[in-house]
Amino acid sequence: MSDSIKYNKADAKNQVELLPAVTDYLKVLNEQLLPAFVQTGSVPNAINARDGLANLTHTFVTEAVNVALIVDDIIECEASTNDACEVLAYHVPVRLFYPSLPNASTDQTESTPLPVMLYFHGGGGTAGSVSVYHQILCRLAKYTGHIIVAPEYRLAPENPYPCAQNDACTALLGLNKLLARQQIHADNIVVAGDSHGGALVTNLLRDLRTIESGVINDISAQVLIYPSVDFTTSCPSIEKYANGYLLGQARIDWYFDQYFQHGEDRKSKSALFASLDELAHQPPALIINAAVDPLYDEGVAYAAKLNKAGVNTQHITYDKVIHAYLNMENLNPDICKQTYQAINAFLASKSSA
C-alpha cells in the first residue's frame, strides 16, 4: 500500500531524476496498483498500511544475510519508565541479532566484547515490526559488527501516543539489565532508527527519564535514517514531494492522526523544534536522507540545528532515491550498501575517538 493515493499523471511534470528501477516501480505503483486499490472502494487503515510495508520489504529485500545468533528476550517495564501515562506496564519484546558468536568461555563472568545498537524500526508509528525488518537488522549487524537490539514497540491506532515512546524509554532504561542477563558487556550504547523510529530516538534523547537516569551519558552515538522530526509537516519538501513518491502528504497526515489521538501539541513532540539547550547534551549524530523524500528538508534542518547546538553531526544525502529505500534494496542495491558502510564508518570513528 503506497502513501501517495492522490497521485495523478499531472504530477509527472514535476518529477525529479530517480534511479531507473525506482522510476519504473513508481510508474507501476501510481498508474496500476494504486488505481486498482482505489477502485475496490478501500480506504487507508492499519491492515493495508501494515501489509503495504511488509509486502514492499519482502518483495525488494530478498538476499538472505545470515547472522551468527538470534535471541528473543523481554525488557521489563519499571515504574520509573512508565510515569503516570498508562495504567498497565508494558514489557517490551526484543530480538537480538549477533554478528558473531559470543565467547565460548567456561567462565560465566566473561562478557561478549561486542558493541550494541538499540534500533527502532520505521512505519509511521502504525506499521512495521521486527519481523518485517528482519533482513535489514541482519544487515546492520553484519556491516557494523554491533549486536542489534530491536524492540517490538506498540503501534497505533490501537496504542496511540505515548505508548511507543514509553516503550522506547523502557527499552533504553532496561537495556543494561538485558545485556547483563545475556552476558554482554557494552561500554557504550548506540541508538538508531529510521523514519518513525528516528522520531522515537530523537524524543528519547531529550526525554527527562533518559537524562535524569544518567543513561544519556552511556550513549556514544545516534544514527537517524530519513528521520521524522516534524509532526507539524511544515517543511517545504512535504509539499514538493506530496504525491507520487511512495510516501506522500496524505499518508503522512493519516499516520500522524493515528499516532496522536488525544489532542497532543505536535510541535512540542517534534525534535526539530526542541531548544538548543535540549539538544546540547546529545551524542554525536549521523543523519541520512534520501533526496526525493517529503521528510528531506526536516532532516537537513535538524542536522543544522544539532550542529548549532554543538553536537558533532554528520549529514549524508543519497540522490535519486526515495523514502524507505532500505526497504527496497533490489531497486537501489548500491545505495543501500553505501548506507550500511557509511553507518559502520561513522560508528567506527566514534568508538576510536
C-alpha positions as a printed NumPy array, in Angstrom:
array([[  0.   ,   0.   ,   0.   ],
       [  1.565,   3.274,  -1.063],
       [  1.453,   6.572,   0.726],
       [  0.536,   8.621,  -2.342],
       [ -3.06 ,   7.76 ,  -3.194],
       [ -3.772,  11.218,  -4.63 ],
       [ -1.135,  10.864,  -7.33 ],
       [ -2.169,  11.701, -10.87 ],
       [ -0.319,  11.888, -14.16 ],
       [ -0.007,  15.662, -13.941],
       [  2.469,  15.136, -11.114],
       [  4.864,  13.564, -13.599],
       [  5.728,  17.043, -14.896],
       [  7.349,  17.806, -11.558],
       [  9.23 ,  14.554, -11.179],
       [ 12.916,  14.747, -10.405],
       [ 15.645,  12.385, -11.511],
       [ 15.485,   8.96 ,  -9.904],
       [ 17.279,   5.689, -10.418],
       [ 15.68 ,   3.9  , -13.404],
       [ 14.487,   0.96 , -11.309],
       [ 12.858,   3.325,  -8.808],
       [ 11.164,   5.242, -11.623],
       [  9.841,   2.028, -13.133],
       [  8.479,   0.851,  -9.787],
       [  6.727,   4.153,  -9.093],
       [  5.162,   4.122, -12.56 ],
       [  3.599,   0.709, -11.924],
       [  2.583,   1.699,  -8.422],
       [  0.984,   5.009,  -9.344],
       [ -0.613,   4.046, -12.658],
       [ -1.723,   0.481, -11.939],
       [ -1.611,  -0.671,  -8.335],
       [ -2.981,   2.42 ,  -6.615],
       [ -5.884,   2.969,  -9.032],
       [ -6.834,  -0.698,  -8.641],
       [ -6.813,  -0.291,  -4.86 ],
       [ -8.972,   2.831,  -5.005],
       [-11.447,   1.166,  -7.367],
       [-12.185,  -1.515,  -4.783],
       [-13.598,   1.186,  -2.515],
       [-10.941,   0.512,   0.106],
       [ -9.666,   3.249,   2.377],
       [ -6.378,   3.523,   4.287],
       [ -6.375,   1.543,   7.527],
       [ -3.988,  -0.328,   9.766],
       [ -4.408,  -3.541,   7.788],
       [ -3.285,  -2.199,   4.415],
       [ -0.658,   0.073,   5.979],
       [  0.982,  -2.919,   7.637],
       [  0.55 ,  -5.176,   4.633],
       [  1.989,  -2.484,   2.393],
       [  5.246,  -2.068,   4.287],
       [  5.614,  -5.807,   4.83 ],
       [  4.982,  -6.652,   1.171],
       [  7.304,  -3.891,  -0.022],
       [ 10.127,  -5.117,   2.195],
       [  9.682,  -8.811,   1.448],
       [  9.471,  -8.104,  -2.295],
       [ 12.575,  -5.938,  -2.556],
       [ 14.859,  -7.16 ,   0.25 ],
       [ 15.366, -10.704,  -0.967],
       [ 19.018, -11.585,  -0.449],
       [ 19.319, -13.555,   2.773],
       [ 22.002, -12.274,   5.102],
       [ 22.606, -14.631,   7.995],
       [ 23.978, -13.657,  11.381],
       [ 25.657, -15.868,  13.944],
       [ 22.867, -15.914,  16.513],
       [ 19.368, -14.532,  17.055],
       [ 17.91 , -14.401,  20.563],
       [ 14.457, -13.279,  21.714],
       [ 14.017, -11.705,  25.148],
       [ 11.9  ,  -9.172,  27.03 ],
       [ 12.786,  -5.857,  28.66 ],
       [ 10.554,  -5.374,  31.666],
       [  8.919,  -2.039,  32.289],
       [  9.675,  -0.441,  35.625],
       [  7.613,   2.256,  37.29 ],
       [ 10.255,   4.896,  36.595],
       [  9.922,   4.376,  32.842],
       [  6.146,   4.305,  32.831],
       [  5.403,   7.519,  34.748],
       [  1.66 ,   8.064,  35.041],
       [  0.993,   7.732,  31.322],
       [ -0.523,   4.267,  31.432],
       [ -2.373,   2.165,  33.957],
       [ -0.655,  -1.086,  32.968],
       [  3.047,  -1.521,  32.406],
       [  4.098,  -2.981,  29.069],
       [  7.072,  -5.314,  28.953],
       [  8.778,  -4.814,  25.596],
       [  9.701,  -7.866,  23.476],
       [ 13.118,  -7.535,  21.854],
       [ 15.152,  -9.53 ,  19.367],
       [ 18.944,  -9.563,  19.442],
       [ 20.987, -10.068,  16.278],
       [ 24.576, -11.165,  16.942],
       [ 27.113, -10.551,  14.146],
       [ 29.374, -13.211,  15.671],
       [ 29.027, -15.845,  18.345],
       [ 29.547, -14.898,  21.978],
       [ 32.775, -16.021,  23.567],
       [ 32.667, -19.756,  24.175],
       [ 34.22 , -19.377,  27.607],
       [ 33.552, -21.586,  30.587],
       [ 33.957, -18.525,  32.757],
       [ 30.365, -17.345,  33.106],
       [ 31.52 , -13.921,  34.284],
       [ 33.104, -13.16 ,  30.918],
       [ 31.019, -10.903,  28.697],
       [ 30.683, -10.708,  24.967],
       [ 33.017,  -7.912,  23.8  ],
       [ 30.759,  -6.503,  21.09 ],
       [ 29.217,  -3.036,  20.781],
       [ 25.428,  -2.698,  20.981],
       [ 22.919,  -0.786,  18.855],
       [ 19.35 ,  -0.224,  20.055],
       [ 17.385,   0.062,  16.803],
       [ 13.791,   1.244,  16.319],
       [ 12.115,   0.325,  13.019],
       [ 10.08 ,   2.687,  10.87 ],
       [  6.468,   2.545,   9.717],
       [  4.775,   5.794,  10.707],
       [  4.066,   4.545,  14.223],
       [  1.357,   2.36 ,  12.686],
       [  3.172,  -0.255,  10.601],
       [  6.394,  -2.229,  10.644],
       [  7.73 ,  -4.839,  13.034],
       [ 10.928,  -6.58 ,  13.984],
       [  9.9  ,  -9.469,  11.722],
       [  9.335,  -7.169,   8.734],
       [ 12.745,  -5.572,   9.339],
       [ 14.491,  -8.89 ,   9.974],
       [ 16.834,  -8.745,   6.969],
       [ 17.584,  -5.046,   7.441],
       [ 18.534,  -5.752,  11.056],
       [ 20.737,  -8.644,   9.938],
       [ 22.494,  -6.277,   7.54 ],
       [ 23.053,  -3.708,  10.279],
       [ 24.606,  -6.388,  12.492],
       [ 26.808,  -7.698,   9.676],
       [ 28.047,  -4.339,   8.406],
       [ 28.581,  -2.611,  11.759],
       [ 29.696,  -5.52 ,  13.936],
       [ 27.165,  -4.402,  16.576],
       [ 24.725,  -6.601,  18.419],
       [ 21.409,  -5.15 ,  17.269],
       [ 18.698,  -4.987,  19.919],
       [ 15.354,  -4.409,  18.177],
       [ 12.302,  -3.585,  20.336],
       [  8.799,  -4.602,  19.258],
       [  7.203,  -1.349,  20.371],
       [  3.44 ,  -0.928,  20.288],
       [  1.704,   0.566,  17.258],
       [ -1.166,   2.975,  16.709],
       [ -4.093,   3.215,  16.24 ],
       [ -4.606,   0.508,  18.873],
       [ -1.846,   2.008,  21.017],
       [ -1.533,   5.739,  20.305],
       [  0.992,   8.171,  21.75 ],
       [  2.632,   7.917,  24.274],
       [  2.707,   4.094,  24.122],
       [  5.523,   3.73 ,  21.577],
       [  7.564,   6.491,  23.219],
       [  7.14 ,   4.851,  26.621],
       [  8.233,   1.546,  25.106],
       [ 11.332,   3.215,  23.686],
       [ 12.129,   4.547,  27.147],
       [ 11.528,   1.126,  28.708],
       [ 13.887,  -0.425,  26.166],
       [ 16.672,   2.078,  26.779],
       [ 16.441,   2.237,  30.56 ],
       [ 16.132,  -1.538,  30.845],
       [ 18.835,  -2.315,  28.307],
       [ 21.65 ,  -2.787,  30.819],
       [ 19.684,  -5.457,  32.699],
       [ 19.023,  -7.254,  29.421],
       [ 22.689,  -7.121,  28.46 ],
       [ 23.753,  -8.424,  31.86 ],
       [ 21.315, -11.314,  31.555],
       [ 22.692, -12.113,  28.093],
       [ 26.279, -11.755,  29.396],
       [ 27.016,  -8.889,  27.017],
       [ 29.349,  -6.138,  28.138],
       [ 28.822,  -2.763,  26.474],
       [ 30.89 ,   0.259,  27.457],
       [ 28.549,   2.425,  25.431],
       [ 25.311,   2.244,  23.506],
       [ 24.32 ,   3.399,  20.027],
       [ 20.685,   4.38 ,  19.471],
       [ 19.324,   4.339,  15.943],
       [ 16.155,   4.243,  13.872],
       [ 14.61 ,   5.012,  10.518],
       [ 11.616,   7.207,   9.729],
       [  9.268,   6.976,  12.75 ],
       [ 11.999,   5.047,  14.529],
       [ 14.065,   8.2  ,  14.125],
       [ 11.288,  10.179,  15.82 ],
       [ 11.386,   7.776,  18.758],
       [ 15.164,   8.167,  19.049],
       [ 15.18 ,  11.969,  18.873],
       [ 12.482,  12.261,  21.517],
       [ 14.123,   9.591,  23.656],
       [ 17.349,  11.603,  23.753],
       [ 15.557,  14.642,  25.147],
       [ 13.274,  12.69 ,  27.493],
       [ 13.774,  13.686,  31.136],
       [ 13.663,   9.997,  32.102],
       [ 16.686,   9.361,  29.886],
       [ 18.558,  12.391,  31.174],
       [ 17.764,  12.025,  34.874],
       [ 18.636,   8.327,  34.849],
       [ 22.131,   9.173,  33.618],
       [ 21.885,   6.665,  30.753],
       [ 22.311,   9.538,  28.312],
       [ 25.987,   9.521,  29.316],
       [ 26.361,   5.911,  28.141],
       [ 25.159,   6.657,  24.602],
       [ 28.115,   7.087,  22.284],
       [ 26.254,   7.93 ,  19.064],
       [ 22.895,   8.242,  17.344],
       [ 22.046,   7.197,  13.785],
       [ 18.925,   8.638,  12.158],
       [ 17.856,   7.343,   8.742],
       [ 15.391,   9.635,   6.93 ],
       [ 14.008,  10.572,  10.372],
       [ 10.592,  12.029,  11.104],
       [ 11.328,  15.038,  13.29 ],
       [  8.482,  17.429,  12.397],
       [  4.975,  16.278,  13.289],
       [  3.628,  19.66 ,  12.086],
       [  4.588,  18.856,   8.441],
       [  5.802,  22.435,   7.983],
       [  8.913,  21.869,   5.853],
       [  8.808,  22.631,   2.09 ],
       [  9.676,  19.122,   0.886],
       [  6.398,  17.821,   2.356],
       [  4.563,  19.738,  -0.361],
       [  7.266,  19.352,  -3.021],
       [  7.044,  15.551,  -2.875],
       [  3.435,  15.379,  -1.731],
       [  2.332,  12.889,  -4.381],
       [  3.818,  10.156,  -6.498],
       [  6.893,   9.124,  -4.489],
       [  5.545,   6.281,  -2.305],
       [  5.36 ,   8.309,   0.913],
       [  3.039,  11.244,   0.363],
       [  1.464,  14.021,   2.394],
       [ -1.929,  12.333,   2.652],
       [ -0.343,   9.202,   4.094],
       [  1.847,  11.204,   6.479],
       [ -1.232,  13.057,   7.758],
       [ -3.014,   9.731,   8.211],
       [ -0.079,   8.265,  10.149],
       [  0.078,  11.238,  12.477],
       [ -3.694,  11.209,  13.054],
       [ -3.458,   7.565,  14.108],
       [ -0.48 ,   8.252,  16.352],
       [ -1.821,  11.368,  18.109],
       [ -5.38 ,  10.777,  19.254],
       [ -5.657,  12.918,  22.37 ],
       [ -5.025,  16.446,  21.156],
       [ -1.303,  16.446,  21.832],
       [  0.727,  19.52 ,  20.896],
       [  2.501,  18.09 ,  17.869],
       [  5.069,  20.864,  17.752],
       [  6.33 ,  20.075,  21.255],
       [  6.644,  16.406,  20.279],
       [  8.758,  17.321,  17.235],
       [ 12.507,  17.224,  17.821],
       [ 13.008,  19.822,  15.097],
       [ 11.522,  22.453,  17.429],
       [ 13.498,  21.48 ,  20.517],
       [ 15.529,  24.244,  22.103],
       [ 19.283,  24.334,  21.63 ],
       [ 19.656,  23.662,  25.349],
       [ 17.61 ,  20.463,  24.99 ],
       [ 19.859,  19.27 ,  22.194],
       [ 23.242,  20.35 ,  23.537],
       [ 23.781,  17.239,  25.674],
       [ 23.161,  14.799,  22.827],
       [ 25.709,  12.285,  21.487],
       [ 27.321,  12.626,  18.043],
       [ 24.793,  12.144,  15.251],
       [ 24.707,  10.683,  11.77 ],
       [ 21.669,  11.752,   9.757],
       [ 20.982,  10.066,   6.429],
       [ 18.395,  11.319,   3.945],
       [ 17.003,  10.327,   0.587],
       [ 16.977,  13.352,  -1.708],
       [ 13.485,  12.684,  -3.105],
       [ 11.54 ,  12.415,   0.13 ],
       [  8.839,  14.514,   1.834],
       [ 10.959,  14.284,   5.001],
       [ 14.144,  15.545,   3.335],
       [ 14.014,  19.174,   4.431],
       [ 13.318,  18.373,   8.071],
       [ 16.333,  16.059,   8.101],
       [ 18.531,  18.832,   6.722],
       [ 17.122,  21.348,   9.177],
       [ 17.565,  19.004,  12.137],
       [ 21.185,  18.299,  11.224],
       [ 21.819,  22.041,  11.077],
       [ 20.128,  22.556,  14.441],
       [ 22.155,  19.827,  16.113],
       [ 25.325,  21.426,  14.742],
       [ 24.203,  24.787,  16.068],
       [ 23.64 ,  23.199,  19.476],
       [ 27.242,  21.999,  19.437],
       [ 26.508,  18.357,  18.649],
       [ 29.058,  16.699,  16.364],
       [ 26.79 ,  15.933,  13.415],
       [ 27.375,  14.329,  10.032],
       [ 24.707,  14.576,   7.33 ],
       [ 24.579,  12.428,   4.195],
       [ 22.114,  12.696,   1.313],
       [ 21.713,   9.97 ,  -1.287],
       [ 20.454,  11.239,  -4.628],
       [ 17.926,   9.573,  -6.951],
       [ 16.251,   7.513,  -4.218],
       [ 13.073,   7.867,  -2.166],
       [ 11.917,   7.402,   1.413],
       [ 12.268,   3.874,   2.817],
       [ 14.866,   2.928,   0.223],
       [ 16.419,   0.416,   2.625],
       [ 13.131,  -1.49 ,   2.382],
       [ 13.543,  -1.51 ,  -1.416],
       [ 17.099,  -2.774,  -1.659],
       [ 16.712,  -4.552,  -5.015],
       [ 15.785,  -1.211,  -6.633],
       [ 18.864,   0.593,  -5.274],
       [ 21.375,  -2.009,  -4.049],
       [ 24.45 ,   0.205,  -4.363],
       [ 22.879,   2.997,  -2.308],
       [ 21.863,   0.527,   0.386],
       [ 25.38 ,  -0.887,   0.562],
       [ 26.835,   2.621,   0.754],
       [ 24.402,   3.44 ,   3.567],
       [ 25.415,   0.475,   5.698],
       [ 29.073,   1.204,   5.03 ],
       [ 28.604,   4.86 ,   5.992],
       [ 26.965,   3.842,   9.269],
       [ 29.836,   1.493,  10.004],
       [ 32.456,   4.155,   9.211],
       [ 30.695,   6.707,  11.414],
       [ 30.4  ,   4.321,  14.36 ],
       [ 33.997,   3.167,  13.957],
       [ 35.158,   6.782,  14.104],
       [ 33.227,   7.365,  17.322],
       [ 34.421,   4.19 ,  19.023],
       [ 38.041,   5.1  ,  18.304],
       [ 37.669,   8.736,  19.32 ]])
